[in-house]
Amino acid sequence: MDRMQAMHARRAPALWTICAALIALFATAFVCWLALSQPWLGLDKAHGADGPGIMLLGTDPAGRASEVPPTRLLAVEGAGRRIALTPFDAIDEPDVLPSLAAMDALYANQQAIWEALRAGPVTLVTEDGDFVVEAAPTRPFGSLPAIFWLQILVGAAPLVLGGWVLSLRRRDLSAWMFSLAGLGLAFSAMTAAWYSTRDLAVPGTGFYVASTLNLFGSLLFGACMSAMVMIYPVRLVPRWVVWSPLVIFGLWFLGSPLYLWPSRAEGAHLPTALEMLWITVGLLAQFWATRRRPKERAIVKWFGSSVLFGCGGFIALMAIPSALGYQPTIRQGHAFLLFLFVYLGLAIGVARYRMFDLGDWSFRLLFYAIGVAVLFAVDAALISVLSLEAVPAFSAALVLVVLIYLPLRDFLGRVVRRKPEAADLSDAVGGVALAPTPDMREARFRALLERAFNPLSIAPAPSDPTVPQLVGEGEALDMPAMPGIPALRMEWTGGGRKLFAPRDRDRAARIVETIARLDDLAQARDRAVEEERARIDRDVHDNIGVQLLGALHSVQPDRKDAMIRQTLADLRNIVANTRIEEASLRDTVADLRGEIGNLYDAAGVTLEWLDTGLPDAVIPAALVAALRAILREATGNALRHSGADRVSVRIRHGLAGLEVSVTDTGHGIADDAVRGNGLDNLEQRASTLGGDVTVDSGTGGTRVLVRLPWSLDERLAEAGE
């Protein structure tokens, strides 16, 4: 796939993501239009502290009521009627009212005040006197408070993020649930942004519709999150069960417009608490289900903590106090900020853990879509606030996006995206070298390449280079084949945005070299293990067998016990690879003569032993061990297999070294006899010291002649170290 094909593969997701951003922008513009089209006095209101009415804390100097001092507003007279105000006319969220009847009374009062403000001048009846004012027909853009924009942000962010995830995972049910949850939060936050920041009044009918949509969005958000935790990251229930929270809480929602519930405590706060309980139980189940799946467990921890903190914090600050009849301690608009933690958790989770299996390139598509939305938003703001012409406003907006948004986006990307640490790559390289099977080795190597280079794709290479090799101008990087790993081609690094550079090739070469070195070390380890096993096998065969045979033939209990104890001691030394020290040649031969003589006496076989004339010299440890094993194995074979009644042992020395012969009078070795380990062990021991073994066998018996070098040449010295 070349660069144009890669761009084409992403075009559809990019368009879907940009459309989601434009929908969020349209929704923002619509809510702003609703807010700006209402009559405006410029009041700053709050609940009265000691009685009914609204306390005016102050007024906007640019508002029509700027002459009204901070006081308590008792009523509004206009359009031929007097509308008394209650403390409820100043609340942000009507859900806190004790009953649905009280909510209807609030809507009716708001409708009456709104109609009076639209009709013309009104009289504000306050504790400090009456003031005649005329509301401005529309609200200025600059009067929208920060809490309005905060709620707009909370509503727009999940729309964009939900659309982004859905556009990339359109067949994934968990992505649909996440997107629908974002839609619900957008309904809840954006409607609340309109009526919670009203100046004095909004249309009662619109207030009712917006409050109902706010409730619908809240329950939709919780129901979709409840469904999502049942299937993401691990499916826990059948598909039909996933829809149960949407059905249950959808029917619960219908109870409010149908007046089945006496208040929002039953119609809103109770189901919200149940949804939170459902989400918590689902997250705990996911935590248990992913106990042996590290990647999914990381997603559950990160995303679950975000959901619990965001949703749980909002419920603790808003829903629970309202359900108990208390006023929340903070404004709802500020509490909505907690929901951003849920979607911030998604953003960081995608960057760190590839939640929903979205790669880095798709993460950048989101930033591009946000950039488009920011461009249009800044352009509209410049035209509305500064009254600029269309072309200068768009140019200025483009400059602001380039100078502020793009650098900020790159900075956040560097902060959020975790680059593979050197230690992480070292562990990954080691995992490749130590993989127990070829399939696992290839899978780990592919994961290592993903981590180190983040390529757009990895596929089999058309050829097998000897070293990592750049293709073309860097469109691809070919990796050589290694044991258990075929030659692979990586296309477009940086998630598909960049060409491979020589430094990438050099880094790949270092990875290949490191894996090769680790392979060599692993093979050396395996060889050492096999050699140690062979050593133990030889020593047990050549030494322990003879000693056990002597104990078996011994009729004297004391001698049998002594031989068994000696056998156990030798066995421990063999297993522990205890170092044999150098010893006197005469003493070593004398000990062997006594040991083997006792064995032959017990077996009733004549042993002739001749070792006269041996020098009084110290021989190295390697020669001591070889002499013991050779004599034990040769005499043991003669005793066990030859059927002889007499065995002769001759040990002599010369200029070339020691010469050991063991001759029996048995039936000899048949031509078709299976060769055992004994003779092979003798030959290996002799060759290790530079010697040799000769075996002559016939009907008159068998003679084994072993020649061992006497001088301490280089090979003998190395073998003795």
TIVO-223583 format. One line per 10 residues: number of its first residue (from 0); their letters; for each residue z, y, x of C-alpha. Coordinates in steps of 0.5 Angstrom, whole numbers, m for minus. Layout:
<sites>
NUM = A = Z/Y/X | ...
</sites>
This chain:
<sites>
0 = MDRMQAMHAR = 0/0/0 | m2/7/3 | 1/13/2 | m3/15/m4 | m2/8/m8 | 6/10/m6 | 5/16/m10 | 2/13/m16 | 7/8/m16 | 12/13/m17
10 = RAPALWTICA = 8/18/m22 | 10/15/m28 | 18/15/m27 | 17/22/m24 | 14/25/m30 | 19/21/m35 | 25/25/m31 | 22/31/m31 | 21/31/m38 | 28/29/m39
20 = ALIALFATAF = 30/35/m35 | 25/39/m39 | 29/37/m46 | 35/39/m43 | 33/46/m41 | 30/46/m49 | 36/44/m52 | 40/49/m47 | 35/55/m49 | 36/53/m57
30 = VCWLALSQPW = 44/53/m56 | 43/60/m53 | 39/62/m58 | 44/60/m63 | 49/64/m60 | 45/70/m58 | 43/71/m65 | 50/72/m68 | 53/78/m70 | 57/81/m65
40 = LGLDKAHGAD = 63/85/m64 | 66/84/m57 | 73/81/m59 | 77/77/m55 | 81/73/m59 | 87/68/m59 | 92/65/m64 | 98/69/m66 | 105/68/m63 | 109/69/m69
50 = GPGIMLLGTD = 105/69/m76 | 99/68/m79 | 93/72/m77 | 89/73/m70 | 91/77/m64 | 86/81/m61 | 88/81/m53 | 82/86/m52 | 75/88/m53 | 69/88/m49
60 = PAGRASEVPP = 67/95/m47 | 60/94/m49 | 62/91/m56 | 62/95/m62 | 69/94/m63 | 71/97/m56 | 76/102/m60 | 80/97/m63 | 87/96/m59 | 90/90/m57
70 = TRLLAVEGAG = 93/88/m64 | 93/83/m69 | 87/82/m74 | 90/81/m81 | 83/81/m85 | 76/83/m85 | 73/88/m91 | 66/88/m93 | 61/86/m97 | 65/88/m103
80 = RRIALTPFDA = 71/83/m101 | 77/82/m97 | 77/76/m93 | 84/74/m90 | 84/71/m83 | 89/65/m81 | 90/63/m74 | 85/57/m75 | 80/62/m75 | 81/63/m67
90 = IDEPDVLPSL = 81/56/m66 | 76/53/m61 | 75/46/m64 | 76/44/m72 | 78/37/m70 | 85/39/m69 | 86/41/m76 | 91/37/m80 | 86/35/m86 | 79/35/m88
100 = AAMDALYANQ = 81/40/m93 | 83/45/m88 | 77/44/m84 | 73/46/m91 | 77/52/m92 | 76/54/m85 | 68/53/m86 | 68/57/m92 | 72/63/m89 | 68/63/m83
110 = QAIWEALRAG = 62/63/m88 | 65/69/m91 | 66/73/m85 | 59/72/m82 | 56/74/m89 | 60/81/m89 | 59/82/m81 | 51/81/m83 | 51/85/m89 | 53/92/m85
120 = PVTLVTEDGD = 60/96/m83 | 66/92/m84 | 73/94/m84 | 78/91/m79 | 85/90/m82 | 90/90/m77 | 97/91/m76 | 96/98/m72 | 91/100/m78 | 84/100/m80
130 = FVVEAAPTRP = 78/100/m76 | 71/101/m79 | 66/98/m74 | 59/95/m75 | 57/89/m71 | 51/88/m67 | 46/84/m70 | 45/80/m64 | 49/78/m58 | 48/80/m51
140 = FGSLPAIFWL = 46/75/m46 | 51/77/m41 | 57/76/m46 | 56/69/m46 | 63/67/m42 | 63/62/m37 | 66/57/m41 | 60/57/m45 | 56/55/m39 | 61/50/m37
150 = QILVGAAPLV = 60/46/m43 | 52/47/m43 | 52/44/m36 | 56/38/m39 | 51/37/m44 | 45/38/m40 | 47/33/m34 | 48/27/m38 | 41/28/m41 | 38/29/m35
160 = LGGWVLSLRR = 41/23/m31 | 41/19/m37 | 33/20/m38 | 32/19/m30 | 36/12/m30 | 32/10/m37 | 25/12/m34 | 26/8/m28 | 30/2/m31 | 26/2/m38
170 = RDLSAWMFSL = 27/m6/m40 | 35/m6/m38 | 40/m6/m43 | 45/m3/m39 | 41/3/m37 | 39/4/m45 | 47/4/m46 | 48/9/m41 | 42/14/m43 | 45/14/m50
180 = AGLGLAFSAM = 52/15/m48 | 49/21/m44 | 45/23/m51 | 52/23/m55 | 55/27/m49 | 50/32/m50 | 51/33/m57 | 58/33/m57 | 58/39/m51 | 53/43/m53
190 = TAAWYSTRDL = 55/44/m60 | 62/45/m58 | 59/50/m53 | 56/54/m59 | 62/54/m64 | 68/54/m59 | 65/61/m56 | 64/65/m62 | 65/72/m62 | 69/72/m69
200 = AVPGTGFYVA = 65/68/m74 | 59/63/m75 | 56/61/m81 | 60/56/m84 | 54/51/m86 | 52/51/m79 | 59/50/m76 | 60/44/m81 | 54/41/m78 | 55/43/m71
210 = STLNLFGSLL = 62/40/m72 | 60/33/m75 | 54/33/m69 | 60/34/m64 | 64/28/m67 | 58/24/m68 | 56/25/m60 | 63/23/m58 | 63/17/m62 | 56/15/m59
220 = FGACMSAMVM = 58/16/m52 | 65/12/m53 | 61/6/m56 | 55/6/m51 | 60/6/m46 | 64/1/m49 | 58/m3/m50 | 55/m2/m43 | 62/m5/m39 | 60/m11/m43
230 = IYPVRLVPRW = 54/m12/m39 | 54/m8/m33 | 54/m10/m27 | 55/m17/m30 | 53/m19/m37 | 60/m22/m40 | 58/m23/m47 | 52/m25/m51 | 46/m20/m52 | 48/m19/m60
240 = VVWSPLVIFG = 56/m18/m58 | 53/m12/m54 | 51/m8/m60 | 58/m9/m64 | 61/m3/m62 | 55/2/m64 | 56/m2/m71 | 63/m1/m71 | 64/6/m69 | 58/8/m73
250 = LWFLGSPLYL = 61/6/m79 | 67/9/m77 | 63/16/m76 | 60/15/m83 | 67/15/m86 | 68/23/m84 | 62/26/m88 | 64/21/m94 | 71/24/m94 | 74/17/m93
260 = WPSRAEGAHL = 79/19/m88 | 84/24/m90 | 83/28/m83 | 80/28/m76 | 86/24/m73 | 84/18/m77 | 76/19/m77 | 76/22/m69 | 82/21/m65 | 84/14/m67
270 = PTALEMLWIT = 77/11/m66 | 76/15/m59 | 83/12/m57 | 80/5/m59 | 74/6/m55 | 78/8/m49 | 82/2/m50 | 75/m2/m51 | 72/1/m44 | 79/m1/m40
280 = VGLLAQFWAT = 79/m8/m42 | 71/m8/m41 | 72/m6/m34 | 78/m10/m32 | 74/m16/m35 | 68/m14/m30 | 73/m13/m24 | 75/m20/m25 | 68/m23/m26 | 66/m19/m19
290 = RRRPKERAIV = 72/m22/m15 | 67/m26/m11 | 61/m21/m11 | 62/m15/m6 | 57/m11/m8 | 58/m11/m16 | 66/m10/m14 | 64/m4/m11 | 60/m1/m17 | 66/m3/m22
300 = KWFGSSVLFG = 71/0/m17 | 67/7/m16 | 64/7/m23 | 70/5/m27 | 75/10/m23 | 70/15/m25 | 70/13/m33 | 77/12/m33 | 79/19/m30 | 74/23/m34
310 = CGGFIALMAI = 74/20/m41 | 82/18/m40 | 83/25/m38 | 80/28/m44 | 83/24/m49 | 90/25/m45 | 89/32/m45 | 85/33/m52 | 85/27/m57 | 92/25/m56
320 = PSALGYQPTI = 96/32/m57 | 91/33/m63 | 93/26/m66 | 100/28/m66 | 99/35/m69 | 100/39/m62 | 96/44/m60 | 92/42/m53 | 95/45/m47 | 88/47/m44
330 = RQGHAFLLFL = 81/49/m48 | 76/44/m50 | 71/47/m46 | 75/46/m39 | 77/39/m41 | 69/37/m42 | 69/38/m34 | 72/32/m34 | 66/28/m36 | 62/31/m30
340 = FVYLGLAIGV = 66/26/m26 | 63/20/m30 | 56/23/m28 | 58/25/m21 | 61/18/m20 | 54/15/m22 | 50/20/m17 | 55/18/m11 | 54/11/m14 | 47/11/m14
350 = ARYRMFDLGD = 47/14/m7 | 52/9/m4 | 51/2/m8 | 44/3/m11 | 47/3/m18 | 42/0/m23 | 38/m2/m17 | 36/5/m16 | 33/7/m9 | 34/13/m5
360 = WSFRLLFYAI = 27/15/m7 | 28/15/m14 | 35/19/m13 | 30/25/m10 | 26/25/m16 | 32/27/m20 | 33/33/m15 | 26/35/m16 | 27/34/m24 | 33/39/m23
370 = GVAVLFAVDA = 29/43/m19 | 24/44/m24 | 29/46/m29 | 33/51/m25 | 26/54/m24 | 25/55/m31 | 32/57/m32 | 32/62/m27 | 25/65/m29 | 28/66/m36
380 = ALISVLSLEA = 34/69/m34 | 31/74/m30 | 26/76/m36 | 32/76/m41 | 37/80/m37 | 33/84/m32 | 27/85/m36 | 22/83/m31 | 15/82/m32 | 13/74/m33
390 = VPAFSAALVL = 9/74/m26 | 15/78/m22 | 20/74/m25 | 17/67/m24 | 16/69/m16 | 23/71/m16 | 25/65/m19 | 21/61/m14 | 24/64/m8 | 31/63/m10
400 = VVLIYLPLRD = 30/56/m12 | 27/55/m5 | 32/59/m1 | 38/57/m5 | 37/50/m9 | 33/46/m4 | 37/47/2 | 43/46/m2 | 40/39/m5 | 39/37/2
410 = FLGRVVRRKP = 46/39/4 | 49/35/m2 | 44/29/0 | 46/29/7 | 54/29/5 | 53/24/m1 | 48/19/3 | 52/14/7 | 48/13/14 | 49/6/17
420 = EAADLSDAVG = 54/6/22 | 53/3/29 | 58/m2/27 | 55/m4/21 | 49/m5/24 | 52/m9/29 | 55/m13/24 | 49/m14/20 | 45/m16/27 | 51/m21/28
430 = GVALAPTPDM = 50/m24/21 | 43/m25/22 | 44/m29/29 | 50/m33/26 | 46/m35/19 | 47/m42/18 | 40/m43/15 | 33/m41/16 | 33/m38/9 | 39/m34/10
440 = REARFRALLE = 37/m32/16 | 31/m29/13 | 35/m26/8 | 40/m22/12 | 34/m20/17 | 31/m17/11 | 37/m13/9 | 38/m11/16 | 31/m8/16 | 33/m4/9
450 = RAFNPLSIAP = 39/m2/12 | 36/1/18 | 30/4/16 | 30/4/8 | 22/2/8 | 18/3/2 | 17/m5/2 | 17/m11/7 | 12/m16/6 | 9/m22/11
460 = APSDPTVPQL = 5/m19/17 | m2/m20/18 | m1/m22/25 | 5/m24/30 | 6/m18/35 | 10/m20/41 | 14/m14/40 | 15/m9/34 | 9/m5/34 | 7/1/30
470 = VGEGEALDMP = 1/1/25 | m4/6/25 | m1/13/25 | 6/10/23 | 4/8/16 | 7/1/18 | 12/m2/23 | 10/m10/25 | 16/m14/27 | 15/m20/31
480 = AMPGIPALRM = 17/m27/29 | 24/m30/31 | 27/m37/30 | 27/m38/22 | 24/m31/21 | 17/m30/20 | 13/m24/22 | 14/m18/17 | 11/m11/16 | 15/m5/14
490 = EWTGGGRKLF = 11/0/10 | 13/8/10 | 20/9/12 | 25/14/9 | 24/11/2 | 17/12/3 | 17/19/5 | 16/19/12 | 12/15/17 | 15/11/23
500 = APRDRDRAAR = 16/14/29 | 16/11/36 | 24/12/36 | 24/7/30 | 19/2/34 | 24/3/40 | 30/2/35 | 27/m4/32 | 26/m7/39 | 33/m6/41
510 = IVETIARLDD = 35/m10/34 | 30/m16/36 | 33/m16/43 | 40/m16/41 | 38/m22/36 | 35/m26/42 | 41/m25/46 | 46/m27/41 | 41/m33/40 | 41/m35/47
520 = LAQARDRAVE = 49/m34/47 | 49/m38/40 | 45/m44/44 | 49/m43/50 | 55/m44/46 | 52/m50/42 | 50/m53/49 | 57/m52/52 | 60/m56/45 | 55/m62/46
530 = EERARIDRDV = 57/m62/54 | 65/m62/52 | 64/m68/47 | 60/m72/52 | 65/m71/57 | 70/m73/52 | 66/m79/50 | 65/m81/57 | 72/m80/59 | 75/m84/53
540 = HDNIGVQLLG = 70/m90/54 | 70/m91/62 | 78/m90/62 | 82/m91/56 | 78/m97/54 | 80/m101/61 | 87/m99/60 | 88/m101/53 | 84/m108/55 | 90/m108/60
550 = ALHSVQPDRK = 95/m107/55 | 92/m112/50 | 92/m118/56 | 99/m116/58 | 104/m121/56 | 110/m117/59 | 113/m112/54 | 115/m108/59 | 108/m107/63 | 105/m107/56
560 = DAMIRQTLAD = 109/m101/54 | 108/m98/61 | 101/m98/60 | 100/m96/53 | 104/m90/55 | 100/m88/61 | 94/m89/56 | 97/m84/52 | 98/m79/57 | 91/m80/60
570 = LRNIVANTRI = 88/m79/53 | 92/m72/52 | 89/m70/59 | 82/m72/57 | 82/m68/50 | 86/m62/54 | 81/m62/59 | 87/m62/64 | 84/m61/71 | 85/m67/76
580 = EEASLRDTVA = 88/m65/83 | 85/m67/90 | 88/m73/92 | 89/m78/98 | 83/m83/98 | 88/m88/100 | 93/m87/95 | 87/m86/90 | 84/m93/91 | 91/m96/92
590 = DLRGEIGNLY = 93/m94/85 | 87/m97/82 | 88/m103/86 | 95/m104/83 | 92/m102/76 | 86/m106/76 | 90/m112/79 | 95/m112/73 | 89/m112/68 | 86/m118/72
600 = DAAGVTLEWL = 92/m122/73 | 94/m121/65 | 87/m124/63 | 87/m130/68 | 81/m127/72 | 81/m127/80 | 80/m121/83 | 78/m120/90 | 79/m113/93 | 77/m110/100
610 = DTGLPDAVIP = 78/m103/102 | 80/m104/109 | 78/m98/114 | 78/m92/109 | 80/m86/113 | 86/m82/111 | 83/m76/108 | 84/m72/102 | 78/m72/97 | 76/m67/92
620 = AALVAALRAI = 78/m67/85 | 71/m69/82 | 71/m75/87 | 78/m77/85 | 76/m77/77 | 69/m80/79 | 72/m86/83 | 77/m87/78 | 72/m87/72 | 67/m91/76
630 = LREATGNALR = 72/m97/78 | 75/m97/71 | 68/m98/68 | 65/m103/72 | 71/m107/73 | 72/m107/65 | 65/m109/64 | 65/m115/68 | 72/m117/65 | 69/m116/58
640 = HSGADRVSVR = 62/m118/58 | 60/m122/64 | 64/m129/63 | 66/m129/70 | 72/m132/73 | 72/m128/79 | 70/m121/81 | 70/m118/87 | 71/m110/89 | 69/m107/96
650 = IRHGLAGLEV = 70/m100/98 | 68/m98/104 | 66/m91/108 | 60/m89/112 | 57/m82/114 | 53/m82/108 | 60/m82/104 | 63/m88/99 | 60/m94/97 | 63/m98/91
660 = SVTDTGHGIA = 61/m105/89 | 63/m109/84 | 60/m116/84 | 62/m122/78 | 60/m129/78 | 58/m129/71 | 52/m130/67 | 48/m123/68 | 45/m118/64 | 40/m121/59
670 = DDAVRGNGLD = 33/m118/59 | 33/m116/52 | 40/m114/52 | 42/m107/49 | 44/m102/54 | 51/m99/53 | 54/m93/54 | 58/m96/60 | 52/m96/65 | 49/m89/63
680 = NLEQRASTLG = 56/m86/64 | 56/m89/71 | 49/m86/73 | 51/m79/70 | 57/m79/74 | 54/m81/80 | 48/m76/79 | 53/m70/78 | 56/m71/85 | 49/m73/88
690 = GDVTVDSGTG = 50/m80/88 | 46/m86/85 | 47/m93/82 | 44/m99/83 | 45/m105/78 | 42/m112/81 | 43/m118/75 | 41/m125/75 | 44/m132/73 | 49/m132/78
700 = GTRVLVRLPW = 52/m126/76 | 51/m118/77 | 52/m113/82 | 54/m106/81 | 53/m101/87 | 55/m94/87 | 54/m89/92 | 58/m83/92 | 57/m77/98 | 62/m76/103
710 = SLDERLAEAG = 61/m70/105 | 63/m63/101 | 56/m61/100 | 54/m55/96 | 54/m59/89 | 60/m63/91 | 64/m56/92 | 61/m54/85 | 63/m60/81 | 70/m60/84
720 = E = 71/m52/82
</sites>
